Amino acid sequence: MKGNQTRSYNQLSFVDVIINERCIQALVDTGASNNFIKKEVARDVGLRSLTCGASFKTVNSKVEAVVGTAKNVHLQLGKWMGCASFIVM
């Protein structure tokens, strides 16, 4: 990753995030109360999730099953390093 890479697409902002030494693109939503990750991406970066058996619905979308949760995931965003939890969809 070269610095803090930010890209815009259709007025959405994406940044490079490193999880388990793999760089992925993340959509930035400063007002979000949860972090979501697709199950395919979670698998690709080696995240393990705990099954929770829940479902999730957002405005103007269908109900989707939650695959699980990945807690205390170490990640890097630019120079910032820390932990976050994700809902795996």
MDTraj code that builds the backbone (N, CA, C; nanometers):
import mdtraj as md
import numpy as np

residues = "MET LYS GLY ASN GLN THR ARG SER TYR ASN GLN LEU SER PHE VAL ASP VAL ILE ILE ASN GLU ARG CYS ILE GLN ALA LEU VAL ASP THR GLY ALA SER ASN ASN PHE ILE LYS LYS GLU VAL ALA ARG ASP VAL GLY LEU ARG SER LEU THR CYS GLY ALA SER PHE LYS THR VAL ASN SER LYS VAL GLU ALA VAL VAL GLY THR ALA LYS ASN VAL HIS LEU GLN LEU GLY LYS TRP MET GLY CYS ALA SER PHE ILE VAL MET".split()
xyz = np.array([
    [0.0844, -0.1168, 0.0000],
    [0.0000, 0.0000, 0.0000],
    [0.0885, 0.1225, 0.0000],
    [0.0615, 0.2171, -0.0846],
    [0.1392, 0.3392, -0.0945],
    [0.0662, 0.4514, -0.0223],
    [0.0988, 0.4757, 0.1038],
    [0.0324, 0.5803, 0.1795],
    [-0.1112, 0.5447, 0.2087],
    [-0.1930, 0.6460, 0.2193],
    [-0.3346, 0.6269, 0.2483],
    [-0.4119, 0.6436, 0.1186],
    [-0.4377, 0.5367, 0.0484],
    [-0.5033, 0.5401, -0.0811],
    [-0.6548, 0.5544, -0.0631],
    [-0.7106, 0.6570, -0.1258],
    [-0.8546, 0.6786, -0.1239],
    [-0.9025, 0.6920, -0.2671],
    [-1.0114, 0.6235, -0.3007],
    [-1.0701, 0.6316, -0.4326],
    [-1.2183, 0.6628, -0.4189],
    [-1.2701, 0.7337, -0.5173],
    [-1.4126, 0.7628, -0.5182],
    [-1.4762, 0.6988, -0.6404],
    [-1.5947, 0.6457, -0.6212],
    [-1.6706, 0.5857, -0.7291],
    [-1.8165, 0.6164, -0.7023],
    [-1.8801, 0.6871, -0.7955],
    [-2.0220, 0.7188, -0.7800],
    [-2.0500, 0.7890, -0.6477],
    [-1.9633, 0.8804, -0.6067],
    [-1.9725, 0.9569, -0.4828],
    [-1.9539, 0.8722, -0.3576],
    [-1.9013, 0.7507, -0.3707],
    [-1.8686, 0.6672, -0.2566],
    [-1.7175, 0.6683, -0.2406],
    [-1.6688, 0.6680, -0.1163],
    [-1.5249, 0.6690, -0.0919],
    [-1.4771, 0.5319, -0.0468],
    [-1.3716, 0.4839, -0.1110],
    [-1.3097, 0.3565, -0.0782],
    [-1.1660, 0.3811, -0.0354],
    [-1.1195, 0.3039, 0.0623],
    [-0.9815, 0.3139, 0.1089],
    [-0.9184, 0.1753, 0.1114],
    [-0.7853, 0.1728, 0.1067],
    [-0.7129, 0.0476, 0.1220],
    [-0.7054, 0.0134, 0.2700],
    [-0.7381, -0.1103, 0.3036],
    [-0.7303, -0.1607, 0.4410],
    [-0.6498, -0.2893, 0.4362],
    [-0.5591, -0.3059, 0.5314],
    [-0.4795, -0.4280, 0.5366],
    [-0.5300, -0.5141, 0.6526],
    [-0.5684, -0.6374, 0.6185],
    [-0.6092, -0.7380, 0.7168],
    [-0.5259, -0.8625, 0.6887],
    [-0.4569, -0.9116, 0.7907],
    [-0.3722, -1.0308, 0.7751],
    [-0.2774, -1.0186, 0.6557],
    [-0.2160, -0.9017, 0.6440],
    [-0.1178, -0.8731, 0.5389],
    [-0.1759, -0.8757, 0.3984],
    [-0.3080, -0.8697, 0.3860],
    [-0.3756, -0.8633, 0.2557],
    [-0.4434, -0.7277, 0.2437],
    [-0.4234, -0.6613, 0.1319],
    [-0.4835, -0.5307, 0.1077],
    [-0.6180, -0.5496, 0.0388],
    [-0.7218, -0.4912, 0.0973],
    [-0.8554, -0.4970, 0.0383],
    [-0.9110, -0.3554, 0.0291],
    [-1.0163, -0.3378, -0.0473],
    [-1.0852, -0.2100, -0.0597],
    [-1.2018, -0.2069, 0.0381],
    [-1.2149, -0.0969, 0.1113],
    [-1.3254, -0.0827, 0.2062],
    [-1.4028, 0.0452, 0.1758],
    [-1.5330, 0.0360, 0.1811],
    [-1.6206, 0.1512, 0.1648],
    [-1.6240, 0.2273, 0.2963],
    [-1.6065, 0.3579, 0.2904],
    [-1.6069, 0.4406, 0.4107],
    [-1.7465, 0.4972, 0.4330],
    [-1.8010, 0.4729, 0.5512],
    [-1.9284, 0.5313, 0.5929],
    [-1.9093, 0.5796, 0.7357],
    [-1.8831, 0.7085, 0.7524],
    [-1.8516, 0.7624, 0.8845],
    [-1.9688, 0.7586, 0.9807],
    [-2.0897, 0.7353, 0.9300],
    [-2.2061, 0.7296, 1.0171],
    [-2.2515, 0.5881, 1.0496],
    [-2.1766, 0.4892, 1.0033],
    [-2.2173, 0.3497, 1.0234],
    [-2.1986, 0.3064, 1.1682],
    [-2.2892, 0.2219, 1.2145],
    [-2.2787, 0.1692, 1.3508],
    [-2.2198, 0.0286, 1.3527],
    [-2.2036, -0.0331, 1.2340],
    [-2.1477, -0.1674, 1.2233],
    [-2.0495, -0.1740, 1.1073],
    [-1.9621, -0.2732, 1.1127],
    [-1.8693, -0.3015, 1.0035],
    [-1.9121, -0.4321, 0.9391],
    [-1.9223, -0.4327, 0.8062],
    [-1.9651, -0.5514, 0.7340],
    [-1.8550, -0.5974, 0.6403],
    [-1.8485, -0.7287, 0.6188],
    [-1.7537, -0.7859, 0.5242],
    [-1.8213, -0.9038, 0.4558],
    [-1.8024, -0.9127, 0.3247],
    [-1.8601, -1.0254, 0.2500],
    [-1.7899, -1.1536, 0.2917],
    [-1.8636, -1.2639, 0.2926],
    [-1.8054, -1.3913, 0.3356],
    [-1.6885, -1.4324, 0.2483],
    [-1.6945, -1.4010, 0.1185],
    [-1.5854, -1.4356, 0.0279],
    [-1.4578, -1.3580, 0.0625],
    [-1.4732, -1.2310, 0.0956],
    [-1.3575, -1.1485, 0.1327],
    [-1.3028, -1.1942, 0.2675],
    [-1.3920, -1.2233, 0.3619],
    [-1.3483, -1.2732, 0.4930],
    [-1.2677, -1.4011, 0.4772],
    [-1.3140, -1.4894, 0.3916],
    [-1.2412, -1.6139, 0.3660],
    [-1.1058, -1.5844, 0.3016],
    [-1.1032, -1.4944, 0.2028],
    [-0.9798, -1.4621, 0.1311],
    [-0.8716, -1.4035, 0.2216],
    [-0.9113, -1.3270, 0.3230],
    [-0.8115, -1.2672, 0.4136],
    [-0.7890, -1.3529, 0.5377],
    [-0.8545, -1.4691, 0.5447],
    [-0.8293, -1.5637, 0.6533],
    [-0.8998, -1.5349, 0.7839],
    [-1.0135, -1.4653, 0.7784],
    [-1.0882, -1.4389, 0.9020],
    [-1.1695, -1.5611, 0.9425],
    [-1.1754, -1.5835, 1.0705],
    [-1.2623, -1.6879, 1.1251],
    [-1.3804, -1.6181, 1.1896],
    [-1.4978, -1.6687, 1.1617],
    [-1.6165, -1.6060, 1.2201],
    [-1.6924, -1.7061, 1.3056],
    [-1.7589, -1.6516, 1.4056],
    [-1.8445, -1.7314, 1.4929],
    [-1.9862, -1.7243, 1.4378],
    [-2.0491, -1.8381, 1.4198],
    [-2.1857, -1.8430, 1.3688],
    [-2.2794, -1.7761, 1.4678],
    [-2.3724, -1.6960, 1.4148],
    [-2.4648, -1.6281, 1.5061],
    [-2.6113, -1.6532, 1.4718],
    [-2.6418, -1.7009, 1.3511],
    [-2.7789, -1.7347, 1.3148],
    [-2.8746, -1.6177, 1.3085],
    [-2.8238, -1.4990, 1.2833],
    [-2.9084, -1.3800, 1.2765],
    [-2.9346, -1.3432, 1.1307],
    [-3.0174, -1.2440, 1.1116],
    [-3.0393, -1.1880, 0.9779],
    [-3.0333, -1.0367, 0.9896],
    [-3.0217, -0.9714, 0.8746],
    [-3.0027, -0.8268, 0.8731],
    [-3.0815, -0.7680, 0.7579],
    [-3.1441, -0.6524, 0.7816],
    [-3.2170, -0.5839, 0.6755],
    [-3.1862, -0.4361, 0.6816],
    [-3.1550, -0.3813, 0.5643],
    [-3.1348, -0.2377, 0.5539],
    [-3.2471, -0.1784, 0.4696],
    [-3.2528, -0.0475, 0.4628],
    [-3.3566, 0.0203, 0.3870],
    [-3.3487, -0.0193, 0.2401],
    [-3.4619, -0.0436, 0.1791],
    [-3.4720, -0.0775, 0.0370],
    [-3.3929, -0.2022, -0.0024],
    [-3.3847, -0.2994, 0.0846],
    [-3.3161, -0.4242, 0.0501],
    [-3.3905, -0.5416, 0.1111],
    [-3.3563, -0.6594, 0.0646],
    [-3.4168, -0.7799, 0.1192],
    [-3.3426, -0.8230, 0.2462],
    [-3.4051, -0.9079, 0.3236],
    [-3.3426, -0.9621, 0.4439],
    [-3.2307, -1.0562, 0.4005],
    [-3.1139, -1.0439, 0.4636],
    [-3.0007, -1.1308, 0.4329],
    [-2.9556, -1.2023, 0.5581],
    [-2.9143, -1.3264, 0.5410],
    [-2.8642, -1.4049, 0.6536],
    [-2.7241, -1.3580, 0.6909],
    [-2.6982, -1.3506, 0.8194],
    [-2.5640, -1.3198, 0.8689],
    [-2.4902, -1.4524, 0.8816],
    [-2.3727, -1.4600, 0.8196],
    [-2.2928, -1.5822, 0.8264],
    [-2.2331, -1.5974, 0.9655],
    [-2.1867, -1.4866, 1.0222],
    [-2.1260, -1.4902, 1.1548],
    [-2.0650, -1.3569, 1.1913],
    [-1.9873, -1.3573, 1.2976],
    [-1.9166, -1.2371, 1.3410],
    [-1.7681, -1.2687, 1.3555],
    [-1.6857, -1.1746, 1.3178],
    [-1.5409, -1.1849, 1.3349],
    [-1.5008, -1.0747, 1.4321],
    [-1.4554, -1.1119, 1.5497],
    [-1.4267, -1.0153, 1.6562],
    [-1.2772, -0.9864, 1.6658],
    [-1.2469, -0.8632, 1.7082],
    [-1.1097, -0.8197, 1.7348],
    [-1.0144, -0.8487, 1.6193],
    [-1.0539, -0.8079, 1.5002],
    [-0.9723, -0.8268, 1.3804],
    [-0.8676, -0.7155, 1.3758],
    [-0.7408, -0.7533, 1.3670],
    [-0.6326, -0.6559, 1.3557],
    [-0.6298, -0.6034, 1.2124],
    [-0.6271, -0.4697, 1.1993],
    [-0.6252, -0.4108, 1.0669],
    [-0.5429, -0.2837, 1.0656],
    [-0.5090, -0.2406, 0.9445],
    [-0.4341, -0.1168, 0.9272],
    [-0.5034, -0.0334, 0.8214],
    [-0.5207, 0.0936, 0.8522],
    [-0.5814, 0.1898, 0.7608],
    [-0.4878, 0.3094, 0.7578],
    [-0.4116, 0.3229, 0.6500],
    [-0.3077, 0.4261, 0.6471],
    [-0.2048, 0.3956, 0.7548],
    [-0.1751, 0.4941, 0.8384],
    [-0.0796, 0.4734, 0.9477],
    [-0.1468, 0.4187, 1.0735],
    [-0.2809, 0.4238, 1.0764],
    [-0.3544, 0.3769, 1.1942],
    [-0.3602, 0.2252, 1.1960],
    [-0.3352, 0.1684, 1.3126],
    [-0.3473, 0.0238, 1.3327],
    [-0.4349, 0.0018, 1.4557],
    [-0.5239, -0.0950, 1.4478],
    [-0.6111, -0.1229, 1.5607],
    [-0.6935, -0.2474, 1.5355],
    [-0.7986, -0.2629, 1.6141],
    [-0.8859, -0.3794, 1.6024],
    [-1.0295, -0.3343, 1.5752],
    [-1.1008, -0.4163, 1.5038],
    [-1.2422, -0.3919, 1.4765],
    [-1.3125, -0.5269, 1.4683],
    [-1.4417, -0.5243, 1.4868],
    [-1.5230, -0.6453, 1.4705],
    [-1.6088, -0.6279, 1.3470],
    [-1.6379, -0.7396, 1.2808],
    [-1.7133, -0.7369, 1.1547],
    [-1.8307, -0.8332, 1.1619],
    [-1.9394, -0.7938, 1.0955],
    [-2.0501, -0.8852, 1.0703],
    [-2.0236, -0.9429, 0.9323],
    [-2.0152, -1.0749, 0.9246],
    [-1.9843, -1.1427, 0.7985],
    [-2.1154, -1.1762, 0.7291],
    [-2.1308, -1.1254, 0.6067],
    [-2.2552, -1.1412, 0.5301],
    [-2.2320, -1.2294, 0.4096],
])
top = md.Topology()
chain = top.add_chain()
for i, resn in enumerate(residues, 1):
    res = top.add_residue(resn, chain, resSeq=i)
    for name in ("N", "CA", "C"):
        top.add_atom(name, md.element.get_by_symbol(name[0]), res)
traj = md.Trajectory(xyz[None], top)
